[in-house]
Amino acid sequence: MFYLQCVVHRGCVSGIALDTEQLSAHTDAEAIIKAEARFVRLLGNRSGSAVLKDDAGRVVWTLRRSMSLDASAEARETEQQIPQASDIRAAQGSG
């Protein structure tokens, strides 16, 4: 069993999201492939870091990914364009 710990930097007030998951794999290599794929899905277009540990607590793999300034600005703009539930209700006349 392996354990993937991810920190995802978000462009909102809370700043980061933490995630810890168990990954089932027979070898370090298999676990690394699964961990990297999961980390990429969690990150989307944000910055973050990941650590993969085995049952003994040994660090098997780490990765840090930073966004460029252009991608960061684009992500914040996209977040601002996402309608909130209250905006949708108001537009539908029930808010």
Secondary structure by P-SEA (a helix, b strand, c coil): cbbbbbbbbbcccccbbbbbbbbbcccaaaaaaaaaaaaaaaaccccbbbbbbcccccccbbbbbbbcaaaaaaaaaaaaacccaaaaaaaaccc
